Structures are given as structure tokens and as C-alpha cells.
């Protein structure tokens, strides 16, 4: 019986062509990168997430590079690593949806690479190849690796951290400090990607699994000062610098965005406790069809390694099932163990049976991207391009009763815009939406917040401030702008409209 993390003796298969492919680690991981890159820039930014986070990266690119800002206001919902990666991509490739998704793509590649190399070491090349194919052609993984938000980046770093920490305890009698340092570095980067879960989740996976085997000395060994030193050297400087500049940062980012958000039920996306149980398999079709077989075989085997993968899944899914607010991207760190157990169920299947499923799964992934690109849901790109062609230096841009996140990105705006809505609504602090995030951001720059967050009652007088004003508004809300004095409709489509008002005297 398998009783520890030990390298495999070799490949157990009679399929020699598959064996040769499985032995080509560099080729496979290069193919994974190309698979994710091929469609990275095919579709417009999706709203709200992609428009929001891409715009933050652009603002940091044109600003000081270390404080995330949204419409010029300090934006501390997430730490900066994702934005830094996208900024680097924008420096290399220009500002584009492709560059805005590089952070997510790198997270997906890290997840796949760390899983593949670990499974290859522990179970052999064939199982590693099968797990990589399952992962790469699962719609959940493929789309999340091309979606500009923080979830896949932190998932890839968490998975890398877990694998590194497991490598550190491969030998039951000691802790390999080199791999401990690598795991601590991955935890630090994950913390810079999305916060405290960057080290909480790796600890939640590795620690209890070791304790269940009575290996408590290794749990203590993982607390070696070297790990803490590496973690703090990488993660601490940014957090300390921001706290020194913005004294309310710690309470907002740690207490409010982590603990209070985890405990409260007033945020969006409220779902029942069991939400992820049907969602995760559904997003991994067609491979999820093998999950019942995988569960039966796992129960019969009950080796420590199978127990590790089962606990890894339970720990991630269970942790994110506790809060009432749930988004599907939260459970991306569970994709590696799910892919491994599915691959275990496929291991005895002949190659001719696996190939058609892999082909269908890959075509399904591509079809989803093409469908999104064709529909271009909620994109304000048309209005943004019209604005970029028509506005002059010194013109004022006003978004009316909505935050059209992608409009500054596509229009190439470098200055904050005015956003007009009912900021005095007493229900605003009770809501979790775009208004609330801007009000939160204005806490850290109240003067700029007062200048850019205007009430709807001021709309008709904005042109009196000596500027030509461009009103960008969702098409459904366009009547609010059409009723203003001296406005002309310049552009309109099914999603948004652009109206112009010349500067005038209002005395």
C-alpha cells in the first residue's frame, strides 16, 4: 500500500506512443501555454469584472504603478500582483484585451504545470498526461484562464504552493527547507494576488492531511523561521507601504474585505451551502461523467495519496461554501485534485476511447470563446471608440447612473471621469455593487471623490463648468440624458449611447 509521497518507479502502460508523448514535459507545458494563448485576445472585455480590472491595470500603468486605482480613486478590494502582471504585458504588447488577460493565463499555466509535474513524480507520466488533458480541456479551466480577474492567478499560485509544501514533506522524517522556501514564496505571491487565502488555503490542505497520518512533527517543521522569512520578505513590503500611506487600509482590506465579508450575508451572489456541488462538475463536462467511477475507485483504494486529493477538494469547496456569497471562480484551486481523480478513473481506458472525448471537450472550449466573441455581451466598445475619435483635450466625460467599466479602457482615457448617480441613497452602504465600491474608494481620496462622484441633479449644469461634456449612458437609461439642455446624440447601439453638450454659460 502507498503510504507516503514517493516518486513513481516509471510508466505502467503498453501504449508506447502515449509514453513518448508523456515523457516530453517541456513539449506538453509549451503546448498548454499555446493552447491558452491562442484565443486570449479574441473577444471583448466582459463586464463588470474584466472591464474593472483591466481599467485598474491601465490606470496603474499610467500612474505610480504601486497603488491600484479605479477612476483615479484608491481601489483596495484586491492586492496588486494581477495588475502588475497585466501592466508588464501592456508594456510589451500594448493596451489590449490580450494583455489584460495575461495575469489569468499565467495563473492557469502555473496550475497546470505544477499539477502535471507533481503527478508525473508521484504517479508516472501517463497519469500526469491524462490529468493535464482533463484539466486543459475542461471549460471551467479554459475560460477562467482567459478571464481578466484575480481568481485563476490565485488558484494557480495556491496549487503551486500546495505542491511545493508537499514536496517539502515527501520524506516522512524531515522537511526539505528548499521546497519549504518555494512553498512560502508561492504563498506570498498568492497573498499579493488575492489576500489572506494565499496562505490559509495551502495550510488548510497540507496541515490536516499530515496530522491525519500522525506526522505532526512535519507540521511543526513547516513553521520553520525560513518559511516565515521568505513569506514576509515577498508579501509584507507592499502591505506595509500602503498602510503607512493610507492609515485605514488595514481595517478595510483585512477586517472588512476578509472577515466581515466572509461572515455577512448582505453581499451579492448569495447562494445555498450546496451551490458548488452541482456547479463544479457541470463546468468540467464532459470529463465530469467519470466522477462517479473516480469516487468508487477512490473509496476502494483509500491510500494516503487518494486521501490527499479527496481532502484537497473538500477543504477548498467546503471553505468557500461557508459564506453566503459565492462565485464560481472561488473553487478554481480545487481543479487540480479533481482532474487527478478523473485521470485515475481514465487510467485503464484505452487511448482510442479517450481521444474522442478530449477532442469534443477541446472543441467545446473553443466554441464557448467564439460564442462570447460573437455576442460581445454588454460591451461598450462602440461608444468608447466613438468617444476616442470625437473628444478633444479638456473635454469632460460623464457616465450617467452606471459605471461603464470598459469605456475608459477602449477610449484610451487617462484622466478620471465624472460618474453621476444617486450617491445620497441611504441604502447604498447596505449594497454590494459598483456604487458601493466607488464610495469605499473615495474614503481614501475624499477630494477626488467629491470632484468625480456627482449627484444626478447636477447633470444639466456640468456643461456650465467650461467644458464640452460627453455623456456616456446605457441605452436603457438614455432618456435621462436626452432630456438635458443642448445635448446631441453622437452614437448609439443596443448597449450604450454617447451624447455631446457644448460648454455654455448658465448665469
KAPE-V145507 format. One record per residue. PHI is phi in whole degrees, 0 to 359 (NA if undefined). Layout:
# KAPE-V145507
phi
PHI
PHI
This chain:
# KAPE-V145507
phi
NA
291
233
199
279
228
299
288
283
150
272
248
202
263
274
289
294
295
297
296
295
296
283
267
300
299
296
295
287
292
298
298
298
294
300
282
284
302
247
299
252
289
245
289
296
271
247
270
302
296
296
296
287
295
294
298
298
294
298
293
299
270
253
270
83
235
251
297
230
237
56
84
266
305
241
250
296
223
289
265
302
302
294
299
296
292
300
298
295
292
295
279
248
89
283
199
302
303
295
293
254
297
301
293
298
296
297
297
296
299
300
294
293
295
296
300
294
292
294
301
290
272
229
106
296
295
295
297
296
298
297
292
296
300
297
295
256
278
305
301
293
296
289
296
285
235
238
284
213
276
296
288
299
291
296
296
288
297
297
297
296
298
298
297
293
293
299
295
245
303
271
299
263
205
240
283
293
295
286
298
297
295
295
296
296
295
298
296
294
296
294
289
273
209
111
297
297
299
245
295
290
303
296
293
279
282
301
299
296
293
297
297
262
75
262
291
297
287
298
296
297
290
269
307
305
300
297
296
297
298
301
291
299
272
272
290
306
294
297
295
298
291
297
294
277
235
302
273
298
302
298
290
286
276
286
281
283
252
287
293
295
295
271
274
241
267
270
289
61
291
224
292
303
273
309
286
297
275
290
299
297
298
279
246
291
276
295
298
299
271
298
301
297
298
295
296
293
295
296
290
286
47
275
303
292
296
299
300
294
295
293
303
295
298
297
291
295
296
300
277
276
291
289
287
275
223
239
299
296
300
267
303
296
273
295
299
294
297
296
294
290
294
298
298
291
273
301
268
282
292
304
301
276
277
305
298
295
297
295
297
296
295
297
297
300
296
296
297
296
297
296
294
297
289
282
44
298
64
291
256
299
299
296
295
293
296
295
300
282
251
283
243
306
93
292
259
250
234
266
254
57
190
251
276
306
275
296
298
296
286
278
71
286
246
251
301
258
274
240
252
200
273
291
275
301
294
278
305
295
272
251
242
209
297
295
296
293
286
297
300
297
292
303
268
210
298
294
293
298
295
282
252
257
251
286
299
294
267
306
289
254
295
290
282
272
90
238
287
247
250
263
255
213
299
305
295
255
302
304
296
274
301
277
284
282
67
261
229
283
256
207
201
216
292
259
208
230
233
237
239
229
287
299
212
267
244
286
